[in-house]
Amino acid sequence: MRKIRWSVEFVLVFCFALPFALLALKLSLKAGQFLGLLLYAAWGSRRRIAIDNIEQAVAAGGLAIYVPAKVIARRSFMNLGKSFAEIVKVYFGMGRGIIDSIEARGLENFYKAKEKGKGVLFITGHCGNWQLTALGFGARGETISVIARTQNNPYLNRIVEKVRRRYGNRVIYKENALMAVLP
């Protein structure tokens, strides 16, 4: 029964994602932003969590906020939709231009640390298109290991892992990740 559910989920995700892959890049990104806007409007519980988190972060940091938290949250949802469109294009093999356009700043710090021969650990949040960051790094010839959660659907997980490997990333699943990261 689970295999049937996984197969149906896989087909649904594929059918939902395919139009984003087939559209021209600019149109795909606009469609992604629109998807994010729809999710912002329809997914009230996540919208409220996002707004509350923004307000708490601003208050905790003692910052003055010039843009209402609702606006920031809406823009974040739109950016997440755009990120979805970008990653779909990459996963369908139509995103090399996206990968090549990634700009990395501060690489000199990475190379200095790498010269020491002890390994380098990047700690990052899910900011911007974090999937593209890792893929872009690997595509430039720097094989890196990424720690990831296994997807609930093994068919989708296989695709995600295959793409990560195609772009030079090694996947370490978060179960027992510490042992795999330590030298």
Secondary structure, DSSP 8 states (H G I E B T S, - for coil): -HHHHHHHHHHHHHHHHHHHHHS-HHHHHHHHHHHHHHHHHH-HHHHHHHHHHHHHHHHHTT---SS-HHHHHHHHHHHHHHHHHHHHHHHTT--HHHHHT-----HHHHHHHHHTTS-------S-SSHHHHHHHHHHTT--EEEEE---SSHHHHHHHHHHHHHTTEEEEESTTHHHHH--
